[in-house]
Amino acid sequence: MRSLKPLTRAAVATAAVALAVTGCSGGDKTADSTGAVASGNGDVAASSSVGTPNESGYVGTIQPIAMRKFDGQAQAAVAGRSAFLKYNCYGCHGGLAGGAMGPSLRDDEWKYGGTDSAIVLTLHQGRPGGMPAWKGVATEEEIKNIVTYIRSMRSTQEPTFFFSPTDTTTKAAFLAQNGQ
């Protein structure tokens, strides 16, 4: 039987040379005073580790995410966050619902529609590819509150705390802060 060690060494050496060549072929790159890095072809990418923040507190071309207007009740958003935790929604959608194995609930792109009624339908019936049906498991009030929580995302009233559903101290502080 033939030893694979010389063949493995040759493959590793070839891969290292290929990576070095392709890594160096990006052209000249320069950083401006904001930390944005421009390549020879004019593309610009922001760098969060180079440069200093501008007057708005952002480095380079990084811009804030647009905030949403939230007209719902903060108390319902808190209850929705609690239901989100209770039913382990964060297991697929991530702790702040930014997406993980499941899609982000924070953006404005929804495969099955982002209206309240479309979200309720998704929660009731589930969706192919892993979204379970919650009708009959979660109460209608909990489903309504989850929708309110989703609507509160990217607003100034989003419940952004990390506490268990029984942590009434943090919950009370949030409600008092938001006039509820």
LUMNU-765954 format. One record per residue: z, x, y of N, C-alpha, C in turn. Coordinates in steps of 0.1 Angstrom, whole numbers, plus 2048, in hexadecimal, padded with zeros to 3 digits. Example, Ala and Ser with C-alpha at 12.3 -4.5 7.8 and 13.67 -1.06 7.14 Angstrom:
! residues 2
84E8847C784E87B7D384E8847DF;8478807EA8478897F584F881800;
END
This chain:
! residues 180
8008097F480080080080080980C;7F88058167F780D82280280A82C;80681483381181283D80B80D84A;81280385080D7FD85D812804869;81B80E86882081487381681B87D;80C8238788028288817FA81D887;7F78138807EF8088867F7801891;8047FF88E80D7F889880E8018A5;81080E8A38118178AF8048168B7;7F88168B17EC8158B87EA8088BF;7EE7FD8B97ED7F08C07F67F08CC;8027F58CB80C7F58D68067FE8E2;8018098DE7FB8128E87EF80C8EF;7E78058E87DB7FE8ED7E07F38F7;7E97EB8F37EF7E08FB7F57E6908;7FC7F19078027F79137F77FB91D;7ED8029187E28069217DB7FA927;7D97F091F7D27E49247DA7DD92F;7E87DC92D7F07D69377F17DF944;7F17EC9437F17F594E7E47F3956;7D97F394F7CC7F29567CB7E495E;7CE7D99577CD7CC95D7D77CA968;7E37D09677ED7CF9717E97D697E;7E17E097D7DD7E89887D17E398F;7CA7D99897BD7D598E7BE7CA999;7CA7C799E7CB7BC9A77C77BF9B5;7C37CC9B87BF7CF9C67CB7D39CE;7C97D69DB7D37DA9E47DC7CE9E7;7E97D09E87F27C59EC7FA7CB9F7;7FC7C2A018057C6A0C80E7BBA0F;81A7BFA148247B5A188257B4A27;8257A8A2C8277A7A3B8367A6A3E;8397A4A4B8477A4A4F84F798A4A;84878EA45850782A3F852784A30;84C78EA2A84E790A1C84278AA14;839784A1A82E77EA1382578AA0F;820789A028187949FD80978F9FC;801797A037F2793A037EB79E9FB;7E27999F27D97A29EB7CC7A49F3;7C47AD9ED7B77B09F47AE7A49F6;7B079A9ED7A778F9EE7AC7849F8;7B77869FE7BC77CA087C6772A02;7C97729F57D37699F07E176E9F5;7E97649F77F77679FC8017609F3;80B7689EF8167629E78237659EE;82C75C9EE83975E9F48427669EB;84A76E9F18547769E98627739EE;86A76F9E587876B9E98817789EA;87C7839E488578F9E48817999EE;8767979F68717A1A0087179AA0D;8747A1A1887379BA25880795A2A;87F78FA3588B789A3B88777AA3E;891771A3E88E763A41889761A4F;880758A5187B754A5E88574BA64;881745A7088B73DA7888F730A70;88772BA6688B720A5F892723A52;895730A5089D735A45894737A38;887737A3987F739A2D878746A2E;87674DA2386F75AA22861757A20;85875EA2784A75EA24844750A26;83D74BA1D83673EA1E83D733A16;849735A1285172BA0B854720A15;852714A11854708A1985E6FFA12;8666F7A1A86F6EEA148686E3A0D;86E6DDA028686D29FC86B6C5A04;8616BDA058626B1A0D86D6A8A08;8766A4A1188169BA0D87C68DA0D;882685A0587F677A0488966FA0C;884663A1088D659A17894651A0B;8A1650A0C8A8648A028AF63CA08;8AB630A058B1624A0A8BA61DA01;8BC6239F58C561D9EB8D461F9EE;8DC61B9E58EB61C9E78EF6299E0;8F76319E78FB63E9E190463B9D5;90C6319D591462E9C990C62B9BD;9006249BE8F76229B38F162F9AE;8EE6389B88E86459B48F264D9AC;8FF64D9B09096549A990B64E99B;90A64099A90B63A98C8FF63E984;8F363F98A8E76439838E865197E;8EE65A9868F06689828F9668976;90466097690D65F96B90665A95F;8FD6509608F664B9548EC656950;8E665D9598DD6689568E467294D;8F06759508F867E9488FD67893B;90166C93C9066649308FC663925;8EF6619288E565F91F8DD66B91C;8E26779218DC68491E8CE685923;8CB67F92E8BD6809348BB68E938;8C569593C8C46A39408BF6AC935;8C16A89298BD6B091D8AE6B291D;8A66A99228986AA9238936AC931;8996A693B8946A694889A6B1951;8A46B894B8AB6C29538B76BD95A;8C16C695D8CD6C19648CC6BB971;8C26BF9798BF6B99868B26B1985;8AD6AE9798A16A69768956AC97B;8956BA97C8896C198087F6C4975;8826BF9698796C195E87D6CC955;87B6CA94987E6D493E8746D1933;8796CC9288706C791D8696BA922;8706B292A86B6A692F8666A993E;85F6A09438596A29518646A295C;8606A79678696A7973869698978;87569497C877687982878689992;8776959978796989A586C6989AD;8616999A68546999AD84E68C9AF;84268C9B483B67F9B783067C9AD;82F6849A382468399982A67D98C;82667098982C66997E820665975;82166996881666695F81565795C;82065095C820641959823639965;82363F97182563797D83363A982;83563B98F84263F99584963399C;84362799B84A61C9A185761899A;8606119A086C60D99A86960698D;8605FC98D85D5F49818575FD976;84F60797984961096F854619969;85D61D97186862596C87161D962;87461196687C60895E874605951;86760395186060194586060D93C;85F61994286062693A86E627934;87962393B88662493688861992B;88260E92C88360392287C607915;86F60B91786660C90B86561B906;86962590E86663290B85863690C;85464290984664790A8436508FF;8366518FB83365A8F08366688F4;8396708EA83C67E8EC84B6828EF;8546788ED86267B8ED86B6738F6;86666B8FF86E6629078736568FF;8806568FC88564B8F488663E8FC;8866338F58896268FC8986238FD;89C61F9098AA61D90C8AE60F90D;8A460590C8A85F790D8B15F4901;8BC5ED9048C55EA8FA8CF5F58F7;8CD6018FC8D760C8FB8DE60D908;8D660F9138DC60F9208DC601926;8E65FE92E8E65F09348DB5EF93F;8D85E39428CE5E194D8D35E795A;8E05E695C8E65EC9688E55FB968;8E760295D8E661095C8D761495E;8CE60D9598C061095B8BC60F969;8C16049708BE60297E8C460E986;8D06129828D761D9898D062B987;8CA62D97B8C26399798B6639982;8B062E9848A462D98D8A963099B;8B462B99F8BA62E9AC8BD63D9AE;8C26439A38C56519A38B86599A5;8AE65599E8A165C99F89B65B9AD;89D64F9B389864D9C18A06559CB;8AC6589C88B56609D18B166F9D1;8AA6739C68A66829C589E6869D1;8A16929D589A6989E189D6919EE;8A968A9EE8AD6849FB8BB68A9FF;8BF687A0B8CC68CA0F8D8686A08;8D567BA018E06749F98DF6769EA;8D867F9E68D76829D78E46879D2;8E96819C78F56879C18F26949BB;8F669F9C18F36AC9BC8FE6B39B5;9096AC9B29156B29AC9136B399D;91B6BC99791C6BD98992A6B9984;92B6AD9809386A997B93669F970;94069D96894069395E940685964;93B67B95C93C66E96294A669965;95466F95F96266B96196967296D;96267B97396868397E96867B98B;97267398C9736699989766709A5;97C67C9A597F6839B19726879B9;96968D9B295C6929B89546869BB;95467C9B394C66F9B59516689C2;95F6679C39646619CF9616699DC;9616769DB95E67E9E794F67C9EB;94667B9E19386799E493766C9EB;93D6619E593C6549EB9416539F9;94D65A9FB95365AA09949661A13;94466CA0E93B674A1792E66CA1B;92A663A1291E65BA1592164DA19;92D64AA1E93063DA23930632A1A;934634A0D93462AA03943626A00;
END
